[in-house]
């Protein structure tokens, strides 16, 4: 198969996978973001890169959002929301963060392939992305290696959450340009 063929297959996998995300749970996540005082997002590895992209877009629409672990991240409080993306739902560092956020009383959103995982069970809102997780090997869900399908689906889901937020707030893309970096 050539590169264009692989691209077509990846896009087909993304379409199949994201079509299976529970819209009611997704809507709960959007509503949680709307209610939250501050938004905290975490993820490890490539899922962490998706978290950073999500937080950037939230900043662009005027939300008070942070990547967990950055030096400018403030403290989490009870009126906040903690969103964690973890394919397996078992990443120890993320599970520890989730337990801490739960003990503080923040709303927990888990975005995972495994809603029955440690992180999933701690969550108030569970978004299942039915993709191949990193350790599943050849599950038949994807031609891609490791957790690529989950990570790509995570970014697409996060961008869809931004669009739904913008829709609910009546925002247009032009409002985002005023918050885009201009020191480059």
MARGUSE-311072 format. One record per residue: residue in three letters; x, y, z of N, C-alpha, C, CB in turn. Coordinates in Angstrom, 3 decimals, decimal comma. Glycine has a CB too. Layout:
REM residues N
Ala; X; Y; Z; X; Y; Z; X; Y; Z; X; Y; Z .
...
REM end
This chain:
REM residues 184
Unk; 0,858; -1,181; 0,000; 0,000; 0,000; 0,000; 0,900; 1,239; 0,000; -0,974; 0,001; 1,239 .
Unk; 0,502; 2,269; -0,735; 1,286; 3,507; -0,758; 0,808; 4,467; 0,345; 1,179; 4,188; -2,151 .
Unk; 1,491; 5,588; 0,468; 1,176; 6,541; 1,536; -0,262; 7,045; 1,446; 2,138; 7,721; 1,484 .
Unk; -0,732; 7,334; 0,252; -2,117; 7,797; 0,080; -3,099; 6,722; 0,541; -2,389; 8,170; -1,401 .
Unk; -2,800; 5,476; 0,253; -3,655; 4,381; 0,695; -3,704; 4,265; 2,209; -3,178; 3,080; 0,102 .
Unk; -2,532; 4,396; 2,839; -2,497; 4,376; 4,308; -3,275; 5,554; 4,891; -1,040; 4,404; 4,813 .
Unk; -3,126; 6,715; 4,269; -3,869; 7,896; 4,731; -5,364; 7,638; 4,663; -3,505; 9,138; 3,890 .
Unk; -5,837; 7,075; 3,576; -7,262; 6,753; 3,440; -7,716; 5,778; 4,524; -7,547; 6,161; 2,051 .
Unk; -6,905; 4,777; 4,809; -7,265; 3,796; 5,841; -7,293; 4,427; 7,222; -6,285; 2,626; 5,828 .
Unk; -6,315; 5,299; 7,522; -6,304; 5,998; 8,809; -7,567; 6,841; 8,959; -5,044; 6,888; 8,939 .
Unk; -7,926; 7,567; 7,918; -9,139; 8,398; 7,973; -10,392; 7,541; 8,167; -9,273; 9,236; 6,687 .
Unk; -10,435; 6,389; 7,525; -11,576; 5,474; 7,694; -11,631; 4,955; 9,135; -11,477; 4,283; 6,694 .
Unk; -10,470; 4,623; 9,700; -10,429; 4,170; 11,094; -10,925; 5,270; 12,036; -8,995; 3,742; 11,481 .
Unk; -10,494; 6,493; 11,794; -10,930; 7,613; 12,624; -12,437; 7,809; 12,541; -10,213; 8,893; 12,208 .
Unk; -12,975; 7,718; 11,355; -14,423; 7,884; 11,171; -15,191; 6,798; 11,919; -14,785; 7,851; 9,672 .
Unk; -14,742; 5,536; 11,770; -15,407; 4,418; 12,469; -15,332; 4,587; 13,983; -14,770; 3,074; 12,063 .
Unk; -14,172; 4,981; 14,458; -13,945; 5,068; 15,902; -14,697; 6,232; 16,529; -12,463; 5,204; 16,191 .
Unk; -14,581; 7,410; 15,955; -15,231; 8,579; 16,558; -16,752; 8,504; 16,463; -14,740; 9,854; 15,888 .
Unk; -17,274; 7,768; 15,492; -18,731; 7,589; 15,383; -19,299; 6,814; 16,563; -19,080; 6,870; 14,084 .
Unk; -18,458; 6,090; 17,280; -18,909; 5,268; 18,401; -18,805; 5,962; 19,756; -18,118; 4,001; 18,438 .
Unk; -18,336; 7,203; 19,774; -18,255; 7,947; 21,034; -19,663; 8,329; 21,478; -17,359; 9,218; 20,881 .
Unk; -19,959; 8,090; 22,747; -21,275; 8,364; 23,324; -21,506; 9,873; 23,408; -21,403; 7,718; 24,726 .
Unk; -22,466; 10,372; 22,618; -22,715; 11,804; 22,556; -23,257; 12,357; 23,870; -23,681; 12,107; 21,438 .
Unk; -24,001; 11,556; 24,632; -24,520; 12,034; 25,923; -23,381; 12,305; 26,894; -25,498; 11,010; 26,530 .
Unk; -22,404; 11,401; 26,937; -21,243; 11,611; 27,814; -20,417; 12,799; 27,326; -20,363; 10,335; 27,873 .
Unk; -20,273; 12,925; 26,019; -19,534; 14,063; 25,453; -20,213; 15,377; 25,832; -19,431; 13,937; 23,911 .
Unk; -21,526; 15,393; 25,773; -22,278; 16,606; 26,134; -22,085; 16,940; 27,614; -23,784; 16,425; 25,822 .
Unk; -22,020; 15,907; 28,454; -21,745; 16,132; 29,880; -20,372; 16,774; 30,071; -21,824; 14,802; 30,663 .
Unk; -19,407; 16,342; 29,280; -18,063; 16,926; 29,375; -18,089; 18,402; 28,978; -17,070; 16,150; 28,478 .
Unk; -18,784; 18,721; 27,898; -18,891; 20,119; 27,456; -19,576; 20,954; 28,538; -19,678; 20,217; 26,115 .
Unk; -20,666; 20,443; 29,089; -21,370; 21,163; 30,150; -20,491; 21,345; 31,382; -22,650; 20,425; 30,529 .
Unk; -19,678; 20,331; 31,695; -18,743; 20,449; 32,814; -17,721; 21,540; 32,583; -18,037; 19,134; 33,051 .
Unk; -17,245; 21,645; 31,373; -16,298; 22,714; 31,023; -16,976; 24,072; 31,163; -15,758; 22,526; 29,576 .
Unk; -18,218; 24,174; 30,712; -18,956; 25,436; 30,818; -19,143; 25,867; 32,279; -20,321; 25,304; 30,137 .
Unk; -19,346; 24,907; 33,172; -19,571; 25,207; 34,589; -18,273; 25,440; 35,368; -20,343; 24,077; 35,230 .
Unk; -17,172; 24,911; 34,892; -15,926; 24,917; 35,660; -15,334; 26,314; 35,803; -14,914; 24,005; 35,006 .
Unk; -14,723; 26,524; 36,955; -13,969; 27,754; 37,180; -12,661; 27,684; 36,386; -13,690; 27,970; 38,705 .
Unk; -11,943; 26,565; 36,529; -10,701; 26,336; 35,787; -10,749; 24,924; 35,207; -9,436; 26,530; 36,706 .
Unk; -10,021; 24,722; 34,114; -9,965; 23,425; 33,446; -8,522; 22,948; 33,470; -10,511; 23,508; 31,979 .
Unk; -8,330; 21,713; 33,915; -7,009; 21,089; 33,960; -7,045; 19,862; 33,068; -6,596; 20,713; 35,425 .
Unk; -6,013; 19,697; 32,241; -5,964; 18,556; 31,322; -4,625; 17,856; 31,484; -6,178; 19,008; 29,843 .
Unk; -4,670; 16,523; 31,482; -3,460; 15,722; 31,630; -3,469; 14,561; 30,657; -3,321; 15,210; 33,063 .
Unk; -2,285; 14,116; 30,318; -2,099; 12,936; 29,479; -0,618; 12,641; 29,435; -2,680; 13,143; 28,041 .
Unk; -0,262; 11,402; 29,168; 1,140; 11,027; 29,080; 1,535; 10,763; 27,635; 1,421; 9,797; 29,940 .
Unk; 2,798; 10,956; 27,316; 3,297; 10,670; 25,976; 2,554; 11,453; 24,909; 3,192; 9,194; 25,688 .
Unk; 2,171; 10,761; 23,823; 1,450; 11,430; 22,733; 0,082; 11,939; 23,182; 1,282; 10,476; 21,552 .
Unk; -0,551; 11,260; 24,121; -1,819; 11,763; 24,669; -1,602; 13,093; 25,379; -2,441; 10,735; 25,643 .
Unk; -0,415; 13,275; 25,956; -0,076; 14,548; 26,578; 0,054; 15,673; 25,564; 1,208; 14,416; 27,355 .
Unk; 0,583; 15,346; 24,376; 0,637; 16,357; 23,309; -0,773; 16,768; 22,898; 1,416; 15,820; 22,083 .
Unk; -1,687; 15,818; 22,842; -3,078; 16,131; 22,495; -3,697; 17,011; 23,575; -3,910; 14,833; 22,315 .
Unk; -3,350; 16,747; 24,839; -3,835; 17,572; 25,945; -3,367; 19,019; 25,776; -3,350; 17,004; 27,298 .
Unk; -2,111; 19,192; 25,396; -1,574; 20,547; 25,201; -2,290; 21,270; 24,060; -0,064; 20,487; 24,916 .
Unk; -2,574; 20,554; 22,991; -3,305; 21,158; 21,872; -4,707; 21,582; 22,315; -3,396; 20,168; 20,684 .
Unk; -5,349; 20,746; 23,116; -6,692; 21,029; 23,628; -6,679; 22,275; 24,525; -7,238; 19,812; 24,410 .
Unk; -5,721; 22,339; 25,429; -5,619; 23,494; 26,324; -5,355; 24,764; 25,521; -4,500; 23,278; 27,368 .
Unk; -4,538; 24,675; 24,483; -4,283; 25,849; 23,646; -5,581; 26,364; 23,029; -3,265; 25,512; 22,538 .
Unk; -6,385; 25,465; 22,493; -7,652; 25,882; 21,894; -8,607; 26,451; 22,947; -8,311; 24,699; 21,173 .
Unk; -8,605; 25,874; 24,139; -9,461; 26,418; 25,201; -9,031; 27,839; 25,547; -9,410; 25,521; 26,462 .
Unk; -7,726; 28,079; 25,578; -7,239; 29,433; 25,812; -7,714; 30,354; 24,690; -5,695; 29,451; 25,915 .
Unk; -7,670; 29,869; 23,454; -8,103; 30,688; 22,316; -9,566; 31,101; 22,418; -7,880; 29,934; 21,021 .
Unk; -10,417; 30,271; 23,033; -11,832; 30,635; 23,179; -12,123; 31,333; 24,506; -12,700; 29,395; 23,057 .
Unk; -11,056; 31,643; 25,260; -11,221; 32,450; 26,467; -11,398; 31,673; 27,758; -12,372; 33,328; 26,297 .
Unk; -11,174; 30,369; 27,738; -11,305; 29,577; 28,956; -10,026; 29,637; 29,785; -11,646; 28,123; 28,614 .
Unk; -10,168; 29,423; 31,080; -9,052; 29,401; 32,015; -8,572; 27,953; 32,113; -9,465; 29,974; 33,429 .
Unk; -7,704; 27,552; 31,194; -7,311; 26,149; 31,058; -5,809; 25,970; 31,234; -7,742; 25,608; 29,698 .
Unk; -5,444; 24,801; 31,773; -4,051; 24,523; 32,100; -3,678; 23,083; 31,797; -3,785; 24,827; 33,560 .
Unk; -2,408; 22,885; 31,455; -1,829; 21,554; 31,316; -1,218; 21,198; 32,661; -0,758; 21,493; 30,154 .
Unk; -1,625; 20,069; 33,217; -1,081; 19,628; 34,499; 0,419; 19,366; 34,343; -1,817; 18,350; 35,009 .
Unk; 1,191; 19,884; 35,289; 2,632; 19,670; 35,284; 3,443; 20,838; 34,764; 2,943; 18,482; 34,480 .
Unk; 2,790; 21,808; 34,121; 3,508; 22,990; 33,646; 3,774; 23,924; 34,828; 2,701; 23,724; 32,530 .
Unk; 4,824; 24,716; 34,752; 5,213; 25,571; 35,880; 4,197; 26,670; 36,189; 6,552; 26,201; 35,599 .
Unk; 3,370; 27,049; 35,228; 2,393; 28,120; 35,453; 1,008; 27,583; 35,834; 2,278; 28,984; 34,205 .
Unk; 0,898; 26,299; 36,086; -0,395; 25,702; 36,426; -0,732; 25,992; 37,884; -0,382; 24,175; 36,166 .
Unk; -1,911; 26,598; 38,146; -2,296; 26,894; 39,530; -2,839; 25,646; 40,236; -3,349; 28,016; 39,562 .
Unk; -3,320; 25,853; 41,447; -3,878; 24,737; 42,207; -5,289; 24,378; 41,724; -3,905; 25,080; 43,702 .
Unk; -5,602; 23,106; 41,810; -6,927; 22,582; 41,470; -7,837; 22,788; 42,674; -6,862; 21,063; 41,063 .
Unk; -9,081; 23,209; 42,397; -10,054; 23,449; 43,471; -11,361; 22,725; 43,159; -10,309; 24,972; 43,657 .
Unk; -12,260; 22,756; 44,110; -13,501; 21,995; 44,018; -14,380; 22,401; 42,828; -14,281; 22,156; 45,293 .
Unk; -14,348; 23,637; 42,398; -15,184; 24,103; 41,285; -14,539; 23,884; 39,921; -15,496; 25,570; 41,460 .
Unk; -13,445; 23,171; 39,884; -12,692; 22,948; 38,654; -13,028; 21,594; 38,031; -11,195; 23,040; 38,930 .
Unk; -12,557; 21,403; 36,806; -12,725; 20,128; 36,102; -11,341; 19,607; 35,718; -13,641; 20,292; 34,830 .
Unk; -11,154; 18,303; 35,900; -9,902; 17,632; 35,565; -10,199; 16,629; 34,465; -9,265; 16,932; 36,818 .
Unk; -9,595; 16,841; 33,296; -9,810; 15,977; 32,130; -8,526; 15,202; 31,892; -10,219; 16,808; 30,852 .
Unk; -8,630; 13,880; 31,885; -7,441; 13,052; 31,706; -7,640; 12,112; 30,524; -7,130; 12,252; 32,989 .
Unk; -6,684; 12,153; 29,595; -6,699; 11,262; 28,445; -5,671; 10,160; 28,653; -6,416; 12,040; 27,136 .
Unk; -6,150; 8,924; 28,708; -5,255; 7,782; 28,911; -5,835; 6,582; 28,180; -5,062; 7,469; 30,434 .
Unk; -5,110; 6,085; 27,184; -5,598; 4,936; 26,433; -5,952; 3,774; 27,335; -4,572; 4,501; 25,425 .
Unk; -5,013; 3,333; 28,147; -5,230; 2,182; 29,019; -6,067; 2,533; 30,234; -3,906; 1,611; 29,463 .
Unk; -5,979; 3,781; 30,673; -6,639; 4,180; 31,915; -5,905; 3,687; 33,141; -8,052; 3,669; 31,939 .
Unk; -4,695; 3,181; 32,942; -3,924; 2,592; 34,041; -2,562; 3,250; 34,246; -3,731; 1,121; 33,792 .
Unk; -2,243; 4,304; 33,509; -0,954; 4,975; 33,670; -0,836; 5,461; 35,114; -0,806; 6,167; 32,662 .
Unk; 0,173; 4,975; 35,823; 0,262; 5,209; 37,268; 0,293; 6,678; 37,647; 1,482; 4,541; 37,812 .
Unk; 1,084; 7,476; 36,928; 1,175; 8,897; 37,280; -0,168; 9,592; 37,069; 2,270; 9,592; 36,444 .
Unk; -0,870; 9,236; 36,000; -2,176; 9,836; 35,727; -3,227; 9,350; 36,720; -2,620; 9,517; 34,299 .
Unk; -3,145; 8,085; 37,111; -4,078; 7,556; 38,116; -3,888; 8,282; 39,449; -3,875; 6,025; 38,302 .
Unk; -2,625; 8,552; 39,816; -2,352; 9,284; 41,054; -2,919; 10,702; 40,991; -0,839; 9,333; 41,325 .
Unk; -2,751; 11,369; 39,847; -3,309; 12,716; 39,677; -4,832; 12,682; 39,778; -2,878; 13,316; 38,319 .
Unk; -5,430; 11,665; 39,160; -6,888; 11,547; 39,159; -7,409; 11,322; 40,576; -7,338; 10,397; 38,236 .
Unk; -6,735; 10,466; 41,331; -7,126; 10,227; 42,737; -7,044; 11,518; 43,536; -6,224; 9,145; 43,386 .
Unk; -5,982; 12,286; 43,332; -5,808; 13,561; 44,041; -6,913; 14,541; 43,653; -4,419; 14,174; 43,733 .
Unk; -7,212; 14,656; 42,359; -8,276; 15,552; 41,896; -9,627; 15,136; 42,478; -8,341; 15,560; 40,354 .
Unk; -9,862; 13,839; 42,556; -11,114; 13,317; 43,124; -11,201; 13,687; 44,603; -11,206; 11,770; 42,942 .
Unk; -10,085; 13,559; 45,328; -10,090; 13,868; 46,766; -10,338; 15,357; 47,020; -8,755; 13,445; 47,406 .
Unk; -9,951; 16,198; 46,078; -10,190; 17,648; 46,197; -11,651; 17,981; 45,917; -9,276; 18,431; 45,227 .
Unk; -12,312; 17,138; 45,121; -13,723; 17,354; 44,810; -13,981; 17,931; 43,442; -14,317; 18,243; 45,816 .
Unk; -12,951; 17,978; 42,590; -13,138; 18,461; 41,219; -13,932; 17,440; 40,419; -11,774; 18,740; 40,539 .
Unk; -14,560; 17,890; 39,348; -15,228; 16,984; 38,418; -14,157; 16,294; 37,589; -16,250; 17,744; 37,504 .
Unk; -14,277; 14,973; 37,446; -13,284; 14,190; 36,717; -13,890; 13,696; 35,407; -12,781; 12,997; 37,574 .
Unk; -13,172; 13,941; 34,310; -13,545; 13,399; 33,002; -12,411; 12,483; 32,553; -13,814; 14,548; 31,944 .
Unk; -12,728; 11,220; 32,294; -11,745; 10,276; 31,759; -12,058; 10,044; 30,290; -11,753; 8,926; 32,553 .
Unk; -11,048; 10,211; 29,447; -11,172; 9,896; 28,028; -10,210; 8,733; 27,800; -10,842; 11,157; 27,083 .
Unk; -10,764; 7,555; 27,497; -9,977; 6,332; 27,542; -10,572; 5,251; 26,638; -9,881; 5,823; 28,976 .
Unk; -9,788; 4,233; 26,358; -10,326; 3,057; 25,666; -10,976; 2,112; 26,666; -9,215; 2,325; 24,881 .
Unk; -10,714; 2,344; 27,956; -11,105; 1,400; 28,994; -11,834; 2,094; 30,147; -9,879; 0,667; 29,518 .
Unk; -13,148; 2,300; 30,034; -13,871; 3,002; 31,092; -13,918; 2,233; 32,418; -15,272; 3,286; 30,632 .
Unk; -13,583; 0,948; 32,403; -13,556; 0,158; 33,642; -12,170; 0,137; 34,279; -14,012; -1,270; 33,364 .
Unk; -11,269; 0,960; 33,789; -9,901; 1,059; 34,311; -9,898; 1,819; 35,635; -8,970; 1,759; 33,286 .
Unk; -8,741; 1,891; 36,249; -8,568; 2,656; 37,489; -9,022; 4,101; 37,298; -7,096; 2,618; 37,948 .
Unk; -8,545; 4,741; 36,237; -8,914; 6,134; 35,972; -10,394; 6,237; 35,614; -8,048; 6,718; 34,837 .
Unk; -10,872; 5,328; 34,795; -12,286; 5,337; 34,406; -13,226; 5,231; 35,590; -12,563; 4,211; 33,452 .
Unk; -12,897; 4,370; 36,522; -13,754; 4,174; 37,706; -13,768; 5,385; 38,627; -13,293; 2,958; 38,488 .
Unk; -12,727; 6,191; 38,585; -12,669; 7,408; 39,404; -13,453; 8,560; 38,782; -11,220; 7,829; 39,611 .
Unk; -13,762; 8,453; 37,515; -14,340; 9,579; 36,769; -15,831; 9,760; 37,023; -14,109; 9,387; 35,290 .
Unk; -16,237; 11,016; 36,964; -17,662; 11,369; 36,995; -18,256; 11,239; 35,600; -17,864; 12,808; 37,537 .
Unk; -17,434; 11,495; 34,605; -17,846; 11,429; 33,197; -16,818; 10,559; 32,477; -17,949; 12,878; 32,538 .
Unk; -17,317; 9,537; 31,766; -16,430; 8,607; 31,077; -16,668; 8,685; 29,581; -16,639; 7,169; 31,584 .
Unk; -15,646; 9,080; 28,852; -15,704; 9,114; 27,396; -14,899; 7,922; 26,897; -15,153; 10,477; 26,815 .
Unk; -15,580; 6,956; 26,317; -14,883; 5,796; 25,781; -14,574; 6,022; 24,309; -15,718; 4,514; 25,973 .
Unk; -13,303; 5,934; 23,986; -12,874; 5,951; 22,590; -12,495; 4,510; 22,266; -11,660; 6,967; 22,338 .
Unk; -13,332; 3,807; 21,509; -13,111; 2,374; 21,283; -12,017; 2,097; 20,249; -14,404; 1,721; 20,836 .
Unk; -10,813; 2,491; 20,611; -9,650; 2,328; 19,736; -8,679; 1,352; 20,381; -8,956; 3,695; 19,460 .
Unk; -7,719; 0,956; 19,631; -6,655; 0,092; 20,122; -5,771; 0,875; 21,094; -5,814; -0,472; 18,946 .
Unk; -5,563; 0,328; 22,278; -4,652; 0,942; 23,239; -3,232; 0,465; 22,963; -5,071; 0,607; 24,695 .
Unk; -2,280; 1,171; 23,517; -0,865; 0,920; 23,236; -0,462; -0,541; 23,425; -0,012; 1,789; 24,119 .
Unk; -0,893; -1,193; 24,480; -0,451; -2,544; 24,775; -1,255; -3,663; 24,145; -0,452; -2,731; 26,203 .
Unk; -2,246; -3,331; 23,319; -3,131; -4,347; 22,768; -2,555; -5,097; 21,576; -4,410; -3,719; 22,373 .
Unk; -1,459; -4,631; 21,026; -0,886; -5,311; 19,864; -1,804; -5,224; 18,670; -0,597; -6,765; 20,184 .
Unk; -1,998; -6,324; 17,986; -2,851; -6,334; 16,794; -4,258; -6,765; 17,186; -2,272; -7,279; 15,700 .
Unk; -5,070; -5,800; 17,572; -6,431; -6,072; 18,040; -7,419; -6,167; 16,885; -6,880; -4,991; 19,013 .
Unk; -7,003; -5,774; 15,692; -7,913; -5,732; 14,569; -8,642; -4,410; 14,450; -8,898; -6,837; 14,677 .
Unk; -8,477; -3,518; 15,446; -9,137; -2,220; 15,414; -8,397; -1,226; 14,528; -9,260; -1,665; 16,817 .
Unk; -7,105; -1,479; 14,303; -6,296; -0,510; 13,570; -5,125; -1,186; 12,870; -5,786; 0,575; 14,511 .
Unk; -4,765; -0,627; 11,730; -3,535; -1,059; 11,057; -2,333; -0,321; 11,626; -3,632; -0,824; 9,536 .
Unk; -2,604; 0,701; 12,438; -1,548; 1,563; 12,961; -0,885; 0,954; 14,196; -2,112; 2,940; 13,298 .
Unk; 0,345; 1,363; 14,459; 1,043; 0,827; 15,629; 0,585; 1,461; 16,936; 2,527; 1,024; 15,472 .
Unk; 0,751; 0,691; 17,958; 0,575; 1,126; 19,347; -0,752; 1,865; 19,541; 1,742; 2,029; 19,769 .
Unk; -0,718; 3,029; 20,180; -1,944; 3,760; 20,481; -2,277; 4,862; 19,502; -1,851; 4,338; 21,827 .
Unk; -1,745; 4,777; 18,279; -1,945; 5,873; 17,318; -3,415; 6,204; 17,089; -1,303; 5,520; 15,997 .
Unk; -4,259; 5,200; 16,908; -5,675; 5,467; 16,644; -6,328; 6,166; 17,832; -6,420; 4,158; 16,328 .
Unk; -6,005; 5,749; 19,047; -6,544; 6,424; 20,228; -6,088; 7,876; 20,261; -6,112; 5,698; 21,516 .
Unk; -4,796; 8,101; 20,070; -4,254; 9,452; 20,170; -4,846; 10,380; 19,117; -2,743; 9,420; 20,037 .
Unk; -4,989; 9,892; 17,897; -5,600; 10,699; 16,833; -7,065; 10,977; 17,154; -5,478; 9,984; 15,466 .
Unk; -7,772; 9,955; 17,614; -9,187; 10,112; 17,969; -9,343; 11,084; 19,132; -9,812; 8,749; 18,329 .
Unk; -8,393; 11,051; 20,053; -8,409; 11,967; 21,189; -8,348; 13,412; 20,710; -7,238; 11,670; 22,139 .
Unk; -7,434; 13,713; 19,779; -7,326; 15,070; 19,252; -8,602; 15,475; 18,514; -6,116; 15,184; 18,317 .
Unk; -9,140; 14,595; 17,707; -10,379; 14,893; 16,978; -11,520; 15,134; 17,977; -10,743; 13,726; 15,999 .
Unk; -11,610; 14,296; 19,004; -12,644; 14,481; 20,028; -12,463; 15,826; 20,732; -12,603; 13,327; 21,058 .
Unk; -11,243; 16,140; 21,143; -11,000; 17,414; 21,815; -11,382; 18,590; 20,918; -9,528; 17,523; 22,230 .
Unk; -11,074; 18,526; 19,637; -11,467; 19,603; 18,715; -12,988; 19,676; 18,568; -10,814; 19,391; 17,334 .
Unk; -13,660; 18,533; 18,591; -15,125; 18,522; 18,527; -15,721; 19,156; 19,791; -15,651; 17,072; 18,353 .
Unk; -15,100; 18,918; 20,934; -15,545; 19,544; 22,190; -15,424; 21,059; 22,078; -14,713; 19,021; 23,402 .
Unk; -14,335; 21,541; 21,504; -14,163; 22,989; 21,315; -15,278; 23,543; 20,417; -12,767; 23,300; 20,696 .
Unk; -15,556; 22,861; 19,324; -16,624; 23,317; 18,424; -17,976; 23,348; 19,124; -16,703; 22,415; 17,194 .
Unk; -18,266; 22,321; 19,940; -19,543; 22,287; 20,658; -19,601; 23,415; 21,688; -19,745; 20,916; 21,350 .
Unk; -18,495; 23,666; 22,380; -18,418; 24,775; 23,323; -18,693; 26,097; 22,605; -17,034; 24,809; 24,010 .
Unk; -18,032; 26,298; 21,452; -18,234; 27,522; 20,678; -19,682; 27,662; 20,252; -17,326; 27,538; 19,452 .
Unk; -20,296; 26,555; 19,846; -21,696; 26,555; 19,442; -22,592; 26,988; 20,607; -22,108; 25,161; 18,936 .
Unk; -22,361; 26,414; 21,769; -23,192; 26,741; 22,941; -23,009; 28,184; 23,398; -22,865; 25,800; 24,093 .
Unk; -21,806; 28,733; 23,199; -21,524; 30,106; 23,616; -21,769; 31,124; 22,492; -20,086; 30,211; 24,097 .
Unk; -22,099; 30,649; 21,280; -22,321; 31,544; 20,156; -21,039; 32,198; 19,655; -23,308; 32,604; 20,542 .
Unk; -19,904; 31,509; 19,801; -18,618; 32,064; 19,385; -18,289; 31,678; 17,952; -17,508; 31,592; 20,318 .
Unk; -17,575; 32,541; 17,283; -17,077; 32,288; 15,924; -15,552; 32,237; 15,973; -17,571; 33,394; 14,915 .
Unk; -14,952; 31,657; 14,969; -13,495; 31,487; 14,937; -12,737; 32,810; 15,020; -13,093; 30,759; 13,675 .
Unk; -13,319; 33,892; 14,518; -12,583; 35,164; 14,502; -12,229; 35,657; 15,902; -13,398; 36,224; 13,786 .
Unk; -13,006; 35,269; 16,925; -12,700; 35,679; 18,294; -11,382; 35,063; 18,769; -13,843; 35,279; 19,240 .
Unk; -11,003; 33,944; 18,179; -9,805; 33,223; 18,599; -8,518; 33,936; 18,171; -9,826; 31,814; 18,030 .
Unk; -8,551; 34,644; 17,072; -7,335; 35,271; 16,565; -6,799; 36,338; 17,503; -7,593; 35,874; 15,209 .
Unk; -7,654; 36,977; 18,264; -7,221; 37,976; 19,229; -6,439; 37,399; 20,383; -8,394; 38,706; 19,754 .
Unk; -6,529; 36,077; 20,580; -5,805; 35,413; 21,655; -4,666; 34,549; 21,136; -6,751; 34,570; 22,471 .
Unk; -4,443; 34,576; 19,842; -3,374; 33,764; 19,238; -2,024; 34,426; 19,499; -3,606; 33,584; 17,703 .
Unk; -0,991; 33,617; 19,661; 0,364; 34,133; 19,912; 0,765; 35,140; 18,844; 1,385; 32,980; 19,956 .
Unk; 1,394; 36,233; 19,297; 1,814; 37,267; 18,341; 3,259; 37,715; 18,554; 0,893; 38,470; 18,444 .
Unk; 4,028; 36,973; 19,303; 5,425; 37,333; 19,565; 6,393; 36,533; 18,714; 5,750; 37,129; 21,028 .
Unk; 5,876; 35,789; 17,758; 6,734; 34,916; 16,955; 7,297; 35,649; 15,762; 5,967; 33,692; 16,491 .
REM end
